Amino acid sequence: MAHQPLEHGVLSQGRAAVYEEPIGPPGVRIRERPRTKPSPGSVAVAIRAASIKHLDPWLAHGACRIAPPRVIAADGAGIVQESADPAWKAGDEVVIFPTLCDWECEWCRAGENVRCPRFGVLGEHSDGAACELIHIDARDVFRKPAGLTWEEAAAFPLTFLTAWRMLTTRARLRADETVLVIGAGAGVAVAAIQIAKHIGARVLVTSRSEAKRARALELGFFRHASLLGSTMGNASEFEALLKAMERGLRPVVDSVYPLDDVQAALTRLDAAEQFGKVVLSIST
């Protein structure tokens, strides 16, 4: 089947992990896609690492109403291979902002990317980052924090951005407050623990797994309640998160698999055994 550009103009190229059939992890297969030059205003990023989330095995099981083929993974980090935008040059180390938007509507101009009429998530509403090379709008890449490994850089964007917006923008968490995190072990939950600890708040967690409770204790933590919701985050929040990473905030990487072992990585997520992010290492 020919690969056609998707609505947000994201192109995943080279060897890529492609959801092709709704039969679980075996339905995600490594395929070779043609390489092209980036269009004006976009950059071609050679991906060094990408991370997967629960959406990816759900996608593989056919639970997301997304028609195949679709390259998986919302998060990726790598090196600009070629730029068709003056903001970036070949060799720049970058992380991908996983919130898709048009950057031109009134909401985007007001800094509210999550309210854009064309809001989407990389790897869900477009092809994703589990590939050797991705073409993406130059405004969707940010400089990689120098202290992070490639695996760490790929592990934080979606989950930490969602948790950061939830705790700092929506909840306005302060150091003298307490946070209850449900289900320690999942990506957003681990990010929330780390961010709340970074802010200085008291953290309570729940988990059915004694091992995961112990890992959460290792991260540092332990009632007035509010219930808020949040999805993804804005570019300004992503920039604030990157600054926190520069100051020492770190994601938790559960495990690293080579791209060829993507089915095993998805199986680990299916089993809900992970604590933190499952990462795909991509060599070019």
Secondary structure as UniProt FT lines:
FT   TURN            7..8
FT   STRAND          11..19
FT   HELIX           25..27
FT   STRAND          28..33
FT   TURN            40..41
FT   STRAND          42..52
FT   HELIX           55..60
FT   TURN            61..62
FT   STRAND          70..71
FT   STRAND          75..83
FT   TURN            86..87
FT   TURN            90..91
FT   STRAND          93..96
FT   STRAND          99..100
FT   HELIX           106..109
FT   TURN            110..111
FT   HELIX           113..115
FT   TURN            117..118
FT   STRAND          120..121
FT   TURN            122..125
FT   STRAND          131..137
FT   HELIX           138..140
FT   STRAND          141..143
FT   TURN            146..147
FT   HELIX           150..155
FT   HELIX           157..164
FT   HELIX           165..170
FT   TURN            175..176
FT   STRAND          178..181
FT   TURN            184..185
FT   HELIX           187..199
FT   STRAND          202..205
FT   HELIX           210..218
FT   HELIX           235..246
FT   TURN            247..248
FT   STRAND          253..258
FT   HELIX           259..261
FT   HELIX           262..270
FT   TURN            271..272
FT   STRAND          277..281
//
